[in-house]
Protein backbone atom coordinates (compact mmCIF):
# COMPACT_ATOMS: atom_id res chain seq x y z
CA UNK A 1 0.00 0.00 0.00
CA UNK A 2 1.38 3.35 -1.05
CA UNK A 3 1.34 6.53 1.00
CA UNK A 4 -1.14 8.00 -1.49
CA UNK A 5 -3.53 5.08 -0.97
CA UNK A 6 -3.43 5.48 2.81
CA UNK A 7 -4.04 9.22 2.51
CA UNK A 8 -7.02 8.81 0.17
CA UNK A 9 -8.58 5.95 2.14
CA UNK A 10 -8.21 7.85 5.41
CA UNK A 11 -9.92 10.95 4.03
CA UNK A 12 -12.71 8.96 2.39
CA UNK A 13 -13.34 6.92 5.54
CA UNK A 14 -13.59 9.98 7.78
CA UNK A 15 -15.71 12.11 5.44
CA UNK A 16 -18.12 9.50 4.11
CA UNK A 17 -18.56 7.62 7.41
CA UNK A 18 -20.44 10.54 8.96
CA UNK A 19 -21.77 12.54 6.03
CA UNK A 20 -25.02 10.95 4.70
CA UNK A 21 -23.41 9.77 1.45
CA UNK A 22 -22.34 6.17 2.32
CA UNK A 23 -18.71 5.26 3.07
CA UNK A 24 -19.07 1.70 1.74
CA UNK A 25 -20.61 3.00 -1.49
CA UNK A 26 -17.76 5.43 -2.10
CA UNK A 27 -15.20 2.72 -1.36
CA UNK A 28 -16.76 0.58 -4.09
CA UNK A 29 -16.70 3.52 -6.50
CA UNK A 30 -13.06 4.26 -5.69
CA UNK A 31 -12.05 0.69 -6.41
CA UNK A 32 -13.95 0.71 -9.73
CA UNK A 33 -13.20 4.22 -11.05
CA UNK A 34 -9.95 5.39 -9.43
CA UNK A 35 -7.97 2.23 -10.01
CA UNK A 36 -7.06 1.60 -6.37
CA UNK A 37 -6.03 -2.00 -6.71
CA UNK A 38 -5.38 -2.87 -3.09
CA UNK A 39 -5.02 -6.41 -1.78
CA UNK A 40 -8.30 -7.28 0.02
CA UNK A 41 -6.40 -8.77 2.97
CA UNK A 42 -4.29 -5.64 3.34
CA UNK A 43 -7.39 -3.47 3.04
CA UNK A 44 -9.10 -5.54 5.73
CA UNK A 45 -6.20 -4.96 8.09
CA UNK A 46 -6.05 -1.27 7.24
CA UNK A 47 -9.75 -0.94 8.04
CA UNK A 48 -8.79 -1.41 11.68
CA UNK A 49 -6.72 1.74 11.55
CA UNK A 50 -9.33 3.78 9.67
CA UNK A 51 -12.27 2.74 11.84
CA UNK A 52 -10.21 3.41 14.96
CA UNK A 53 -9.78 7.01 13.85
CA UNK A 54 -13.52 7.44 13.24
CA UNK A 55 -14.37 5.78 16.57
CA UNK A 56 -12.09 8.08 18.55
CA UNK A 57 -13.61 11.08 16.74
CA UNK A 58 -17.05 10.14 18.10
CA UNK A 59 -15.80 10.01 21.66
CA UNK A 60 -13.84 13.26 21.30
CA UNK A 61 -16.62 15.32 19.68
CA UNK A 62 -19.39 14.11 21.99
CA UNK A 63 -17.20 13.83 25.08
CA UNK A 64 -19.64 15.74 27.29
CA UNK A 65 -22.51 13.46 26.34
CA UNK A 66 -20.42 10.34 26.90
CA UNK A 67 -19.46 11.62 30.35
CA UNK A 68 -23.17 11.86 31.18
CA UNK A 69 -23.68 8.32 29.89
CA UNK A 70 -20.89 7.00 32.10
CA UNK A 71 -22.23 8.87 35.14
CA UNK A 72 -25.86 7.86 34.61
CA UNK A 73 -25.96 4.96 32.12
CA UNK A 74 -29.56 4.10 33.04
CA UNK A 75 -30.87 7.65 33.15
CA UNK A 76 -32.43 9.58 35.99
CA UNK A 77 -36.13 10.05 36.56
CA UNK A 78 -35.60 13.25 38.55
CA UNK A 79 -34.06 15.26 35.71
CA UNK A 80 -35.71 13.25 32.95
CA UNK A 81 -32.47 12.00 31.40
CA UNK A 82 -33.03 8.90 29.22
CA UNK A 83 -31.31 5.52 29.75
CA UNK A 84 -28.85 6.08 26.89
CA UNK A 85 -26.72 2.98 27.44
CA UNK A 86 -29.61 0.46 27.17
CA UNK A 87 -31.02 2.43 24.23
CA UNK A 88 -27.70 2.28 22.40
CA UNK A 89 -27.48 -1.48 23.01
CA UNK A 90 -31.02 -2.10 21.77
CA UNK A 91 -30.46 0.07 18.69
CA UNK A 92 -27.32 -1.86 17.75
CA UNK A 93 -29.00 -5.29 17.68
CA UNK A 94 -30.56 -4.97 14.16
CA UNK A 95 -27.19 -3.97 12.68
CA UNK A 96 -25.43 -6.88 14.39
CA UNK A 97 -27.99 -9.37 13.05
CA UNK A 98 -27.87 -8.05 9.49
CA UNK A 99 -24.06 -7.84 9.52
CA UNK A 100 -23.57 -11.41 10.77
CA UNK A 101 -26.12 -13.18 8.59
CA UNK A 102 -25.92 -11.10 5.41
CA UNK A 103 -22.19 -10.29 5.18
CA UNK A 104 -21.32 -13.05 2.67
CA UNK A 105 -24.30 -12.31 0.43
CA UNK A 106 -23.54 -8.59 0.45
CA UNK A 107 -19.91 -9.18 -0.48
CA UNK A 108 -20.89 -11.40 -3.43
CA UNK A 109 -23.88 -9.56 -4.92
CA UNK A 110 -23.93 -5.89 -3.98
CA UNK A 111 -20.46 -4.43 -4.46
CA UNK A 112 -21.17 -2.95 -7.89
CA UNK A 113 -21.59 0.67 -9.04
CA UNK A 114 -25.17 0.04 -10.19
CA UNK A 115 -26.22 -1.29 -6.78
CA UNK A 116 -24.47 1.66 -5.13
CA UNK A 117 -26.46 4.06 -7.33
CA UNK A 118 -29.74 2.46 -6.20
CA UNK A 119 -28.59 2.85 -2.60
CA UNK A 120 -27.85 6.53 -3.22
CA UNK A 121 -31.34 7.08 -4.65
CA UNK A 122 -33.02 5.27 -1.75
CA UNK A 123 -31.04 7.27 0.82
CA UNK A 124 -31.79 10.56 -0.95
CA UNK A 125 -35.53 9.89 -1.01
CA UNK A 126 -35.45 8.80 2.64
CA UNK A 127 -33.74 12.04 3.65
CA UNK A 128 -36.37 14.15 1.86
CA UNK A 129 -39.30 12.25 3.35
CA UNK A 130 -37.89 12.47 6.89
CA UNK A 131 -37.34 16.21 6.53
CA UNK A 132 -40.91 16.71 5.35
CA UNK A 133 -42.24 14.63 8.25
CA UNK A 134 -40.36 16.60 10.87
CA UNK A 135 -41.48 19.90 9.34
CA UNK A 136 -45.12 18.84 9.63
CA UNK A 137 -44.85 17.27 13.08
CA UNK A 138 -42.80 18.96 15.77
CA UNK A 139 -39.84 16.81 16.73
CA UNK A 140 -39.35 15.52 20.27
CA UNK A 141 -36.20 16.03 22.31
CA UNK A 142 -36.63 12.95 24.49
CA UNK A 143 -35.42 9.57 23.21
CA UNK A 144 -37.53 6.51 24.00
CA UNK A 145 -37.56 2.83 23.05
CA UNK A 146 -39.59 3.54 19.91
CA UNK A 147 -37.08 6.06 18.62
CA UNK A 148 -34.16 3.81 19.50
CA UNK A 149 -35.56 0.79 17.65
CA UNK A 150 -36.46 2.91 14.61
CA UNK A 151 -32.96 4.36 14.44
CA UNK A 152 -31.50 0.87 14.80
CA UNK A 153 -33.54 -0.50 11.90
CA UNK A 154 -32.42 2.41 9.73
CA UNK A 155 -28.80 1.74 10.66
CA UNK A 156 -29.19 -1.98 9.82
CA UNK A 157 -29.86 -1.10 6.17
CA UNK A 158 -26.43 0.55 6.02
CA UNK A 159 -24.69 -2.83 5.63
CA UNK A 160 -25.62 -2.49 1.95
CA UNK A 161 -23.19 -0.41 -0.17
CA UNK A 162 -24.68 2.96 -1.09
CA UNK A 163 -27.01 3.02 1.91
CA UNK A 164 -25.66 5.69 4.24
CA UNK A 165 -25.43 4.69 7.91
CA UNK A 166 -25.56 8.23 9.26
CA UNK A 167 -28.20 9.35 6.75
CA UNK A 168 -30.60 6.45 7.34
CA UNK A 169 -30.09 6.53 11.11
CA UNK A 170 -30.80 10.26 11.34
CA UNK A 171 -33.76 10.01 8.96
CA UNK A 172 -35.24 7.04 10.86
CA UNK A 173 -34.98 8.92 14.14
CA UNK A 174 -36.78 11.91 12.61
CA UNK A 175 -39.53 9.66 11.24
CA UNK A 176 -39.91 8.25 14.75
CA UNK A 177 -40.62 11.75 16.06
CA UNK A 178 -37.19 13.02 17.12
CA UNK A 179 -36.03 16.53 16.31
CA UNK A 180 -33.21 16.93 13.80
CA UNK A 181 -30.75 17.93 16.55
CA UNK A 182 -31.57 14.98 18.81
CA UNK A 183 -31.74 12.46 15.95
CA UNK A 184 -28.33 13.60 14.68
CA UNK A 185 -26.70 13.38 18.11
CA UNK A 186 -28.14 9.93 18.77
CA UNK A 187 -27.12 8.70 15.31
CA UNK A 188 -23.50 9.71 15.86
CA UNK A 189 -23.44 8.14 19.31
CA UNK A 190 -24.92 5.00 17.79
CA UNK A 191 -21.93 4.99 15.48
CA UNK A 192 -19.70 4.07 18.44
CA UNK A 193 -21.07 0.51 18.92
CA UNK A 194 -21.35 0.14 15.12
CA UNK A 195 -17.70 1.00 14.54
CA UNK A 196 -16.64 -1.05 17.57
CA UNK A 197 -18.51 -4.02 16.14
CA UNK A 198 -16.81 -3.52 12.78
CA UNK A 199 -13.42 -3.54 14.47
CA UNK A 200 -14.20 -6.71 16.43
CA UNK A 201 -15.52 -8.42 13.32
CA UNK A 202 -12.44 -7.47 11.33
CA UNK A 203 -10.12 -8.72 14.05
CA UNK A 204 -12.02 -12.00 14.40
CA UNK A 205 -12.14 -12.80 10.67
CA UNK A 206 -8.64 -11.84 9.67
CA UNK A 207 -5.19 -11.41 11.05
CA UNK A 208 -4.55 -8.25 12.99
CA UNK A 209 -0.91 -8.19 11.98
CA UNK A 210 -0.30 -4.82 10.35
CA UNK A 211 3.32 -5.54 9.61
CA UNK A 212 2.60 -5.67 5.88
CA UNK A 213 1.64 -1.99 6.02
CA UNK A 214 4.32 0.60 6.59
CA UNK A 215 4.37 2.62 9.83
CA UNK A 216 4.11 5.89 7.94
CA UNK A 217 1.04 4.63 6.07
CA UNK A 218 -0.59 3.62 9.36
CA UNK A 219 0.08 7.01 10.94
CA UNK A 220 -1.12 8.94 7.89
CA UNK A 221 -4.25 6.82 7.52
CA UNK A 222 -5.16 7.13 11.20
CA UNK A 223 -4.50 10.89 11.30
CA UNK A 224 -6.51 11.55 8.13
CA UNK A 225 -9.40 9.40 9.35
CA UNK A 226 -9.49 11.13 12.76
CA UNK A 227 -9.19 14.68 11.40
CA UNK A 228 -11.66 14.24 8.56
CA UNK A 229 -14.14 12.49 10.88
CA UNK A 230 -14.14 15.43 13.29
CA UNK A 231 -14.58 17.89 10.45
CA UNK A 232 -17.36 15.81 8.88
CA UNK A 233 -19.33 15.59 12.14
CA UNK A 234 -19.04 19.32 12.75
CA UNK A 235 -19.89 20.18 9.16
CA UNK A 236 -22.95 17.93 9.04
CA UNK A 237 -24.38 19.33 12.28
CA UNK A 238 -24.00 22.90 11.02
CA UNK A 239 -25.49 21.97 7.64
CA UNK A 240 -28.54 20.32 9.19
CA UNK A 241 -29.19 23.35 11.40
CA UNK A 242 -29.05 25.74 8.46
CA UNK A 243 -30.34 23.81 5.45
CA UNK A 244 -31.75 20.51 6.65
CA UNK A 245 -30.94 17.14 5.05
CA UNK A 246 -32.36 17.73 1.60
CA UNK A 247 -29.15 19.27 0.23
CA UNK A 248 -27.40 15.92 0.60
CA UNK A 249 -30.14 14.20 -1.38
CA UNK A 250 -29.23 16.38 -4.37
CA UNK A 251 -25.65 15.14 -4.22
CA UNK A 252 -26.85 11.52 -3.95
CA UNK A 253 -29.24 11.88 -6.91
CA UNK A 254 -26.58 13.54 -9.04
CA UNK A 255 -23.98 10.89 -8.18
CA UNK A 256 -26.48 8.10 -8.90
CA UNK A 257 -27.38 9.63 -12.26
CA UNK A 258 -23.74 9.91 -13.32
CA UNK A 259 -23.05 6.33 -12.22
CA UNK A 260 -26.03 4.95 -14.14
CA UNK A 261 -25.12 6.96 -17.23
CA UNK A 262 -21.50 5.80 -17.09
CA UNK A 263 -22.45 2.16 -16.57
CA UNK A 264 -24.84 2.23 -19.55
CA UNK A 265 -22.39 3.80 -21.98
CA UNK A 266 -20.29 0.67 -22.66
CA UNK A 267 -23.43 -1.14 -23.84
CA UNK A 268 -24.30 1.74 -26.14
CA UNK A 269 -20.75 2.23 -27.42
CA UNK A 270 -20.48 -1.45 -28.34
CA UNK A 271 -23.30 -1.03 -30.85
CA UNK A 272 -22.81 0.19 -34.43
CA UNK A 273 -23.22 3.92 -34.93
CA UNK A 274 -24.69 5.81 -37.83
CA UNK A 275 -22.47 8.80 -38.51
CA UNK A 276 -21.57 9.33 -34.86
CA UNK A 277 -18.28 11.17 -34.65
CA UNK A 278 -18.74 12.37 -31.07
CA UNK A 279 -18.16 10.36 -27.91
CA UNK A 280 -21.55 9.24 -26.60
CA UNK A 281 -20.45 10.03 -23.07
CA UNK A 282 -20.17 13.67 -24.07
CA UNK A 283 -23.62 13.56 -25.66
CA UNK A 284 -25.11 11.94 -22.55
CA UNK A 285 -23.52 14.52 -20.29
CA UNK A 286 -24.71 17.36 -22.52
CA UNK A 287 -28.28 16.06 -22.48
CA UNK A 288 -28.25 15.59 -18.71
CA UNK A 289 -26.85 19.07 -17.98
CA UNK A 290 -29.17 20.80 -20.48
CA UNK A 291 -32.36 19.27 -19.05
CA UNK A 292 -31.11 19.75 -15.49
CA UNK A 293 -30.47 23.47 -16.02
CA UNK A 294 -33.71 23.96 -17.98
CA UNK A 295 -35.71 22.76 -14.97
CA UNK A 296 -34.06 25.26 -12.60
CA UNK A 297 -35.88 28.64 -12.36
CA UNK A 298 -32.74 30.76 -12.59
CA UNK A 299 -31.23 29.08 -15.65
CA UNK A 300 -34.32 27.83 -17.50
CA UNK A 301 -34.61 30.96 -19.65
CA UNK A 302 -31.06 30.60 -20.98
CA UNK A 303 -30.70 26.84 -21.60
CA UNK A 304 -32.45 25.27 -24.64
CA UNK A 305 -33.14 21.81 -23.26
CA UNK A 306 -35.66 20.83 -25.95
CA UNK A 307 -33.34 21.95 -28.74
CA UNK A 308 -30.50 19.98 -27.17
CA UNK A 309 -32.65 16.84 -27.20
CA UNK A 310 -33.33 17.28 -30.91
CA UNK A 311 -29.64 17.77 -31.66
CA UNK A 312 -28.58 14.72 -29.62
CA UNK A 313 -31.08 12.41 -31.34
CA UNK A 314 -30.13 13.79 -34.73
CA UNK A 315 -26.50 12.85 -34.02
CA UNK A 316 -27.05 9.33 -32.65
CA UNK A 317 -29.55 8.44 -35.40
CA UNK A 318 -32.17 5.75 -35.01
CA UNK A 319 -30.22 3.35 -32.79
CA UNK A 320 -32.89 1.88 -30.42
CA UNK A 321 -30.31 0.95 -27.78
CA UNK A 322 -28.90 4.44 -27.74
CA UNK A 323 -32.44 5.78 -27.26
CA UNK A 324 -33.01 3.37 -24.38
CA UNK A 325 -29.85 4.66 -22.68
CA UNK A 326 -30.59 8.34 -23.17
CA UNK A 327 -34.16 8.18 -21.83
CA UNK A 328 -33.18 7.55 -18.15
CA UNK A 329 -30.28 10.02 -18.45
CA UNK A 330 -32.56 12.84 -19.60
CA UNK A 331 -35.23 11.88 -17.07
CA UNK A 332 -32.80 12.06 -14.14
CA UNK A 333 -31.63 15.48 -15.30
CA UNK A 334 -35.21 16.78 -15.22
CA UNK A 335 -35.94 15.17 -11.86
CA UNK A 336 -32.91 16.72 -10.19
CA UNK A 337 -33.62 20.16 -11.67
CA UNK A 338 -37.25 20.05 -10.55
CA UNK A 339 -36.24 19.02 -7.03
CA UNK A 340 -33.90 21.99 -6.85
CA UNK A 341 -36.94 24.23 -7.26
CA UNK A 342 -39.39 22.21 -5.16
CA UNK A 343 -37.35 21.50 -2.01
CA UNK A 344 -36.44 25.12 -1.04
CA UNK A 345 -40.01 26.21 -1.77
CA UNK A 346 -41.33 23.31 0.30
CA UNK A 347 -39.11 24.29 3.22
CA UNK A 348 -40.33 27.89 3.02
CA UNK A 349 -43.98 26.84 2.83
CA UNK A 350 -43.86 25.39 6.33
CA UNK A 351 -43.78 28.94 7.74
CA UNK A 352 -46.71 30.12 5.60
CA UNK A 353 -50.26 29.98 6.89
CA UNK A 354 -52.67 29.68 3.98
CA UNK A 355 -55.85 31.35 5.12
CA UNK A 356 -58.54 33.45 3.46
CA UNK A 357 -57.47 36.42 5.52
CA UNK A 358 -54.21 36.53 3.58
CA UNK A 359 -53.92 37.85 0.05
CA UNK A 360 -56.99 36.57 -1.83
CA UNK A 361 -55.17 35.96 -5.11
CA UNK A 362 -52.46 33.91 -3.42
CA UNK A 363 -55.05 31.96 -1.47
CA UNK A 364 -57.04 31.18 -4.63
CA UNK A 365 -53.89 30.07 -6.44
CA UNK A 366 -52.97 27.87 -3.50
CA UNK A 367 -56.48 26.37 -3.41
CA UNK A 368 -56.42 25.70 -7.16
CA UNK A 369 -53.07 23.92 -6.97
CA UNK A 370 -54.22 21.84 -4.01
CA UNK A 371 -57.10 20.57 -6.15
CA UNK A 372 -55.39 20.16 -9.53
CA UNK A 373 -51.78 19.79 -8.38
CA UNK A 374 -51.20 16.26 -9.69
CA UNK A 375 -52.32 17.11 -13.21
CA UNK A 376 -50.38 20.39 -13.12
CA UNK A 377 -47.17 18.63 -12.07
CA UNK A 378 -47.57 15.79 -14.56
CA UNK A 379 -48.49 17.83 -17.66
CA UNK A 380 -47.04 21.21 -16.69
CA UNK A 381 -43.55 19.75 -16.81
CA UNK A 382 -44.03 19.09 -20.54
CA UNK A 383 -43.80 22.80 -21.33
CA UNK A 384 -40.32 24.18 -20.78
CA UNK A 385 -41.16 27.83 -19.97
CA UNK A 386 -43.51 26.94 -17.08
CA UNK A 387 -41.75 23.78 -15.80
CA UNK A 388 -39.58 25.60 -13.19
CA UNK A 389 -42.55 27.51 -11.80
CA UNK A 390 -44.61 24.34 -11.45
CA UNK A 391 -42.02 22.88 -9.09
CA UNK A 392 -41.96 26.07 -7.01
CA UNK A 393 -45.77 26.19 -6.90
CA UNK A 394 -45.89 22.57 -5.74
CA UNK A 395 -43.47 23.34 -2.92
CA UNK A 396 -45.25 26.50 -1.80
CA UNK A 397 -48.59 24.68 -1.83
CA UNK A 398 -47.35 22.07 0.64
CA UNK A 399 -47.72 19.25 -1.87
CA UNK A 400 -46.53 16.08 -0.15
CA UNK A 401 -43.02 15.03 -1.19
CA UNK A 402 -44.00 11.49 -2.05
CA UNK A 403 -46.91 12.64 -4.22
CA UNK A 404 -44.81 15.30 -5.93
CA UNK A 405 -41.76 13.12 -6.56
CA UNK A 406 -43.78 10.20 -7.98
CA UNK A 407 -45.96 12.44 -10.18
CA UNK A 408 -43.07 14.57 -11.35
CA UNK A 409 -40.87 11.55 -12.09
CA UNK A 410 -43.61 9.84 -14.12
CA UNK A 411 -44.34 13.06 -16.00
CA UNK A 412 -40.64 13.64 -16.74
CA UNK A 413 -40.17 10.05 -17.93
CA UNK A 414 -43.24 10.26 -20.17
CA UNK A 415 -42.20 13.58 -21.71
CA UNK A 416 -38.59 12.59 -22.36
CA UNK A 417 -39.67 9.26 -23.86
CA UNK A 418 -42.27 10.83 -26.16
CA UNK A 419 -39.92 13.57 -27.36
CA UNK A 420 -37.02 11.22 -28.04
CA UNK A 421 -39.22 8.71 -29.86
CA UNK A 422 -40.88 11.46 -31.91
CA UNK A 423 -37.58 13.04 -32.93
CA UNK A 424 -36.11 9.64 -33.71
CA UNK A 425 -39.08 8.83 -35.95
CA UNK A 426 -38.61 12.10 -37.82
CA UNK A 427 -34.90 11.32 -38.25
CA UNK A 428 -35.78 7.94 -39.75
CA UNK A 429 -38.14 9.56 -42.27
CA UNK A 430 -35.43 11.82 -43.59
Secondary structure, 3 states (H helix, E strand, C coil): CCHHHHHHHHHHHHHHHHCCCCHHHHHHHHHHHCCCCCCHHHHHHHHHHHHHHHHHHHHHHCHHHHHHHHHCCCCECCCCECCHHHHHHHHHHHHHHHHHHHHHHHHHHCCCHHHHHHHHHHHHHHHHHHHHHHHHCCCECCCCHHHHHHHHHHHHHHHCCCCCHHHHHHHHHHHCCECHHHHHHHHHHHHHHHHHHHHHHHHHHCCCCCCCCCHHHHHHHHHHHHHHHHHHHHHHHHHHHHHCCHHHHHHHHHHHHHHHHHHHHHHHHCCCCCCCCCCHHHHHHHHHHHHHHHCCCCCCCCCCHHHHHHHHHHHHCCCHHHHHHHHHHHHHHHHHHHHHHHHHHHHHHCCCCCCCCCCHHHHHHHHHHHHHHHHHHHHHCCCHHHHHHHHHHHHHCCCCHHHHHHHHHHHHHHHHHHHHHHHHHHHHHC
